[in-house]
Amino acid sequence: MVAARRSFTGALPVAGLPRLAGLLATDGGSVAYRLEFGLDELGTRYLALEATASVRLLCQRTLEPFDATLQVAQRLGLIADEAEEAGLPPRHEPLLVQGPLRLAEVIEDELLLALPLVPVRPGSEAALAPWLAAGPAGEASAKPFAALQQLKHD
């Protein structure tokens, strides 16, 4: 595929990517992708990947689902063993290829890396207002170790 500089464009259902779907609020949505195999000016075999996924995440601030878009643009250097990683140009991420290359799994891997560590719905700051307005619960919470000070002098 590299020598022929093959390219693929298409869409996948999010439900067909089980590792990704398991981390989402729902498994609805789709992934639009474009893949291009090639050889760069240094003779490095690569896979250029662009993917955009419309997914539903669970906000960790409000615990409500919200729609998000994941976007990936990556150039993966295709290597046969780990020793070849050192020879990759700086703009290439290594992709160890041993056996047939499963393109759906490569797309899923990159989308997993694009997921936010803690999904938070934009504009959900208002959910914090009740806790921020309450302020400290009193003098006891301002000096939690005051009782220990008295024990020290006894």
C-alpha positions as CSV (number, residue, x, y, z in Angstrom):
1,M,0.0,0.0,0.0
2,V,2.9,2.3,0.7
3,A,4.6,1.9,-2.7
4,A,1.2,2.5,-4.4
5,R,0.5,5.5,-2.2
6,R,-3.0,4.2,-1.6
7,S,-5.5,6.4,0.2
8,F,-8.9,5.7,1.8
9,T,-11.7,7.9,2.8
10,G,-14.8,6.8,4.6
11,A,-16.9,6.7,7.8
12,L,-17.2,4.2,10.6
13,P,-20.0,4.0,13.3
14,V,-18.7,4.7,16.8
15,A,-20.6,1.5,17.9
16,G,-18.1,-0.4,15.7
17,L,-15.2,0.8,17.8
18,P,-15.8,-1.1,21.1
19,R,-12.9,0.4,23.2
20,L,-14.0,4.0,22.3
21,A,-17.7,3.3,22.6
22,G,-17.2,1.9,26.2
23,L,-15.8,5.3,27.3
24,L,-18.7,7.4,25.9
25,A,-22.1,8.3,27.3
26,T,-23.7,6.6,24.3
27,D,-22.3,4.6,21.4
28,G,-24.1,6.7,18.7
29,G,-22.2,8.9,16.3
30,S,-19.8,8.4,13.5
31,V,-16.2,8.8,12.6
32,A,-15.2,10.3,9.3
33,Y,-11.6,9.4,8.3
34,R,-9.0,9.9,5.6
35,L,-6.0,7.6,5.4
36,E,-3.0,8.0,3.1
37,F,0.0,5.7,2.8
38,G,3.2,7.0,1.4
39,L,6.9,7.4,1.4
40,D,8.4,10.7,2.6
41,E,11.5,12.5,1.2
42,L,13.8,10.5,3.6
43,G,12.3,7.2,2.5
44,T,10.3,6.7,5.6
45,R,7.1,4.7,5.2
46,Y,4.2,6.5,6.7
47,L,0.4,6.5,7.3
48,A,-1.2,10.0,7.4
49,L,-4.4,9.8,9.4
50,E,-7.1,12.5,9.7
51,A,-10.3,11.6,11.6
52,T,-13.2,13.5,13.0
53,A,-15.7,11.9,15.4
54,S,-19.0,13.2,16.7
55,V,-19.4,11.6,20.2
56,R,-21.4,12.0,23.3
57,L,-19.4,12.4,26.5
58,L,-20.4,12.4,30.2
59,C,-19.6,15.7,31.9
60,Q,-17.7,15.1,35.1
61,R,-18.9,18.3,36.6
62,T,-22.7,17.9,36.0
63,L,-22.9,14.2,35.2
64,E,-24.9,15.1,32.2
65,P,-24.1,13.9,28.6
66,F,-23.0,16.5,26.0
67,D,-22.0,16.4,22.4
68,A,-18.3,16.8,21.5
69,T,-16.1,16.5,18.4
70,L,-12.8,14.7,18.5
71,Q,-10.3,15.6,15.8
72,V,-7.1,13.8,15.0
73,A,-4.4,14.6,12.4
74,Q,-1.4,12.4,12.8
75,R,1.5,11.1,10.6
76,L,2.5,7.6,11.8
77,G,5.9,6.2,10.8
78,L,5.4,2.5,9.9
79,I,8.1,0.4,11.6
80,A,8.7,-3.4,11.6
81,D,10.6,-3.5,14.9
82,E,11.3,-1.1,17.8
83,A,14.9,-0.5,16.8
84,E,13.6,1.5,13.7
85,E,11.9,4.0,16.0
86,A,15.1,6.0,16.5
87,G,15.4,6.6,12.8
88,L,12.0,8.2,12.4
89,P,11.8,11.9,11.7
90,P,10.6,14.0,14.6
91,R,7.2,14.7,13.1
92,H,6.3,11.0,12.8
93,E,4.8,8.9,15.6
94,P,5.9,5.3,15.5
95,L,3.4,2.6,14.6
96,L,4.7,-0.9,15.0
97,V,3.4,-3.1,12.2
98,Q,3.6,-6.9,12.8
99,G,1.2,-8.7,10.6
100,P,-1.8,-7.3,8.9
101,L,-2.6,-3.6,9.7
102,R,-6.1,-3.2,11.0
103,L,-7.0,0.3,10.0
104,A,-10.2,0.6,12.2
105,E,-8.0,-0.2,15.2
106,V,-5.5,2.4,14.3
107,I,-8.2,5.0,13.9
108,E,-9.7,3.9,17.3
109,D,-6.3,4.1,19.0
110,E,-5.8,7.7,17.8
111,L,-9.3,8.7,18.9
112,L,-8.7,7.2,22.3
113,L,-5.7,9.4,22.6
114,A,-7.8,12.5,21.6
115,L,-10.4,11.9,24.4
116,P,-10.2,14.5,27.1
117,L,-8.9,13.1,30.4
118,V,-11.7,14.7,32.3
119,P,-14.7,15.6,30.0
120,V,-16.3,18.9,31.1
121,R,-19.1,20.4,29.1
122,P,-18.3,24.0,28.0
123,G,-20.4,26.5,29.9
124,S,-21.0,24.2,32.9
125,E,-19.3,26.6,35.3
126,A,-22.7,27.6,36.6
127,A,-23.0,24.2,38.3
128,L,-20.3,25.3,40.7
129,A,-22.1,28.5,41.8
130,P,-23.9,26.9,44.8
131,W,-20.7,25.7,46.3
132,L,-18.7,28.8,45.5
133,A,-21.4,31.1,47.0
134,A,-21.6,29.1,50.3
135,G,-18.0,30.0,51.2
136,P,-16.4,28.6,54.4
137,A,-18.8,26.9,56.8
138,G,-17.5,28.9,59.8
139,E,-14.5,29.5,62.0
140,A,-14.0,25.8,62.6
141,S,-13.3,25.1,59.0
142,A,-10.9,28.0,58.7
143,K,-8.7,26.5,61.5
144,P,-9.1,22.8,61.3
145,F,-6.2,22.1,63.7
146,A,-7.1,24.6,66.4
147,A,-8.0,21.7,68.8
148,L,-4.6,20.2,68.4
149,Q,-3.0,23.5,69.5
150,Q,-4.8,23.3,72.8
151,L,-3.6,19.6,73.3
152,K,0.0,20.7,72.7
153,H,-0.1,23.2,75.6
154,D,-1.7,20.7,78.1
